[in-house]
Amino acid sequence: MRAMVLTAPGAPLQFQERDGPVPGPGAVCVKISACGVCRTDLHVVDRELPDIAYPIIPGHEVVGRVEALGDGVTALEIGARVGVPWLGYTCQECSYCREGRENLCDRPGFTGYTRDGGFATHLVADARYCFPLGEVGNDVAIAPLLCAGLIGWRSLVIAGEGRHLGIYGFGAAGHIIAQVARWQGRSVYAFTRAGDVEAQGLAKSLGVDWVGESEQRPPMPLDAAIIYAPVGALVPLALRAVGKGGRVVCAGIHMSDIPSFPYSILWEERQLLSVANLTRNDGIEFFKVAAQAGIKTHTTAFPLREANEVLSKLRSGQITGAAVLQP
């Protein structure tokens, strides 16, 4: 197999050839056809997440086909197309798992962070955490749904059913969830960084009701706002944009520090919430919705060897929609 490997803190990914992985009991080996590049991959590479054991292969928006089965795997077959998401393992024993909140598991495993991920030609995944994808749709187009779509869906559910929805950070997750919200009949207000003409153009092409810069106020109070950009300074801006009883959902795994803000913009029963990981049930629900809503992802494909360049583009805001690596 071939892989782009993070060998040390702050180091560029190295292209390596390795022996093909062999799945153990309960696992499958997946031959990868596409892997989306997520901002969380940047948090791994840029040492913004703790306790990384090196070397590690990033990537957790994986689409591929089952090439080998470990002992005991009966739910998947050789050749089946599957998706491998961020949540790669849970203990199923802690109180959170027993309560059906496996996204908060005390002993989780994460693809591309604590387990080798999809910036490669093959990976081994726990069969229980692979999503069967069927044969409809293009692999590159599907890849961003495995995290941007799933976390986006969870954040949308947590945001509630309010009609007027703000989206801060109109990238991979934002452009997917804007389509879902529009399909649900909501009004969508897209906020981008100053001067990001391409993201604003993408938002307009998807039929959102208003596009502006993050520092601007929308034309009316929002019922909810979701923040996909990892920028803590957006929190006070979003709180000012939502009306009484409104919700602000922070959807990233990492965010820069939130600056202090006056209590008055939180008062009147506004809520500030965060999203952590996903559950397998989120995936089951979201893929049904994505099919019904006819979600179209805006993607740009790159060769696997260009992973470092793609991460640099993402870091500097030069990716519109979602980037996808192909072996």
BELNOR-V826447 format. One record per residue. N is the residue number from 1. RES is the residue in one small letter. PHI is phi as a letter, one per 30 degrees, with the letter a starting at -180 (none if undefined). D_CENTER is the distance of its C-alpha to the mean C-alpha in Angstrom with 2 decimals. Layout:
BEGIN
n/res/phi/d_center
N/RES/PHI/D_CENTER
N/RES/PHI/D_CENTER
END
This chain:
BEGIN
n/res/phi/d_center
1/m/none/25.31
2/r/b/23.87
3/a/a/20.98
4/m/c/19.76
5/v/c/20.34
6/l/d/19.87
7/t/c/23.39
8/a/a/23.88
9/p/e/22.47
10/g/i/22.02
11/a/d/23.21
12/p/d/22.02
13/l/d/20.61
14/q/c/23.61
15/f/d/24.14
16/q/b/25.76
17/e/c/27.41
18/r/b/27.49
19/d/d/29.02
20/g/d/27.00
21/p/d/25.28
22/v/c/27.12
23/p/d/25.43
24/g/d/27.07
25/p/e/27.86
26/g/i/25.12
27/a/c/22.89
28/v/b/22.43
29/c/c/22.33
30/v/c/19.98
31/k/d/21.04
32/i/d/18.00
33/s/c/18.17
34/a/a/14.84
35/c/b/11.78
36/g/d/9.07
37/v/c/9.01
38/c/c/6.10
39/r/d/7.63
40/t/d/7.47
41/d/d/9.74
42/l/d/11.90
43/h/d/12.24
44/v/d/13.50
45/v/d/15.77
46/d/d/17.01
47/r/i/17.97
48/e/c/16.17
49/l/c/15.27
50/p/d/18.44
51/d/h/20.32
52/i/d/19.05
53/a/c/21.60
54/y/c/22.48
55/p/d/22.41
56/i/b/18.81
57/i/c/16.91
58/p/d/13.31
59/g/j/10.62
60/h/b/8.44
61/e/c/7.62
62/v/c/11.34
63/v/b/13.90
64/g/a/17.51
65/r/b/20.71
66/v/d/22.33
67/e/c/25.13
68/a/a/26.62
69/l/c/26.80
70/g/d/27.58
71/d/e/30.31
72/g/i/29.75
73/v/d/26.92
74/t/b/28.13
75/a/d/25.20
76/l/b/24.09
77/e/b/26.41
78/i/e/26.87
79/g/j/25.43
80/a/d/22.91
81/r/d/19.67
82/v/b/16.71
83/g/c/12.97
84/v/c/11.93
85/p/c/8.69
86/w/e/7.86
87/l/d/10.77
88/g/c/13.70
89/y/a/16.68
90/t/b/18.23
91/c/d/21.92
92/q/i/22.83
93/e/b/25.66
94/c/d/24.69
95/s/d/25.27
96/y/d/21.64
97/c/d/21.30
98/r/d/24.70
99/e/d/23.77
100/g/i/20.83
101/r/c/18.24
102/e/d/16.94
103/n/d/13.69
104/l/c/16.33
105/c/e/18.25
106/d/d/20.66
107/r/b/20.42
108/p/d/16.96
109/g/b/15.83
110/f/b/12.46
111/t/d/11.91
112/g/i/12.35
113/y/b/13.43
114/t/c/16.29
115/r/b/16.59
116/d/e/16.87
117/g/c/13.98
118/g/c/13.77
119/f/d/15.28
120/a/a/18.42
121/t/c/20.58
122/h/b/20.42
123/l/a/18.83
124/v/c/19.99
125/a/b/17.88
126/d/d/19.09
127/a/e/20.10
128/r/d/19.39
129/y/c/15.61
130/c/c/15.52
131/f/c/15.01
132/p/d/18.00
133/l/c/17.12
134/g/i/20.68
135/e/c/22.03
136/v/d/21.01
137/g/j/18.87
138/n/d/18.23
139/d/e/16.17
140/v/d/14.77
141/a/d/13.91
142/i/d/12.22
143/a/e/10.00
144/p/d/7.10
145/l/d/7.42
146/l/d/6.65
147/c/b/2.94
148/a/e/2.95
149/g/d/6.06
150/l/d/6.27
151/i/d/5.15
152/g/e/6.86
153/w/d/9.58
154/r/d/10.20
155/s/d/10.58
156/l/d/12.80
157/v/d/14.85
158/i/d/15.40
159/a/d/16.43
160/g/j/19.25
161/e/c/21.16
162/g/e/22.54
163/r/d/23.52
164/h/c/22.69
165/l/c/19.01
166/g/c/17.97
167/i/b/14.68
168/y/c/14.68
169/g/j/12.81
170/f/c/12.79
171/g/c/10.40
172/a/d/7.69
173/a/d/6.40
174/g/e/10.04
175/h/d/11.82
176/i/d/10.42
177/i/d/11.15
178/a/e/14.36
179/q/d/15.54
180/v/d/15.08
181/a/d/16.86
182/r/d/19.53
183/w/d/20.11
184/q/d/20.66
185/g/j/23.27
186/r/d/21.83
187/s/c/22.55
188/v/c/19.64
189/y/c/20.18
190/a/c/18.02
191/f/c/18.34
192/t/b/17.90
193/r/d/19.35
194/a/e/23.06
195/g/i/24.15
196/d/d/20.87
197/v/d/22.79
198/e/d/20.41
199/a/d/17.48
200/q/d/20.22
201/g/d/21.61
202/l/d/18.43
203/a/e/18.25
204/k/d/21.94
205/s/d/21.72
206/l/c/19.46
207/g/i/22.19
208/v/d/20.89
209/d/d/23.89
210/w/a/23.81
211/v/b/22.30
212/g/a/23.12
213/e/d/22.45
214/s/e/20.83
215/e/d/24.34
216/q/d/25.76
217/r/c/26.50
218/p/d/25.62
219/p/d/28.75
220/m/a/28.58
221/p/d/27.08
222/l/d/23.62
223/d/d/23.14
224/a/a/19.60
225/a/b/17.15
226/i/c/13.42
227/i/c/12.60
228/y/c/9.37
229/a/d/11.52
230/p/d/12.32
231/v/c/15.93
232/g/d/18.06
233/a/d/20.75
234/l/d/18.83
235/v/d/19.41
236/p/d/23.16
237/l/d/22.76
238/a/d/20.59
239/l/d/23.08
240/r/d/25.86
241/a/d/24.32
242/v/d/24.04
243/g/d/27.27
244/k/e/28.99
245/g/i/26.98
246/g/d/23.73
247/r/c/20.36
248/v/c/17.98
249/v/c/14.53
250/c/c/12.72
251/a/c/9.00
252/g/c/8.23
253/i/d/9.35
254/h/b/11.99
255/m/b/14.13
256/s/d/17.56
257/d/e/20.49
258/i/d/21.15
259/p/d/24.67
260/s/d/27.38
261/f/b/28.01
262/p/d/30.89
263/y/e/30.85
264/s/d/31.97
265/i/d/28.52
266/l/c/27.19
267/w/e/30.40
268/e/i/31.16
269/e/i/28.62
270/r/d/25.46
271/q/b/22.60
272/l/c/19.97
273/l/b/17.16
274/s/b/14.02
275/v/c/11.12
276/a/b/10.94
277/n/i/8.83
278/l/a/9.56
279/t/c/12.76
280/r/d/13.94
281/n/d/15.54
282/d/e/12.38
283/g/d/11.74
284/i/d/15.41
285/e/d/15.50
286/f/d/12.60
287/f/d/13.91
288/k/d/17.28
289/v/d/16.33
290/a/e/14.62
291/a/d/17.90
292/q/d/20.09
293/a/d/18.59
294/g/i/18.70
295/i/d/15.28
296/k/c/15.65
297/t/d/12.96
298/h/c/14.36
299/t/b/13.96
300/t/b/16.11
301/a/c/16.93
302/f/b/18.36
303/p/d/20.37
304/l/e/19.09
305/r/d/21.79
306/e/c/20.36
307/a/e/17.25
308/n/d/18.89
309/e/d/19.71
310/v/d/16.26
311/l/d/14.88
312/s/d/17.87
313/k/d/17.20
314/l/d/13.68
315/r/e/15.36
316/s/c/18.09
317/g/i/16.27
318/q/c/17.71
319/i/c/14.82
320/t/c/14.91
321/g/i/12.15
322/a/b/10.23
323/a/c/12.00
324/v/b/12.59
325/l/c/15.03
326/q/b/17.83
327/p/d/20.42
END
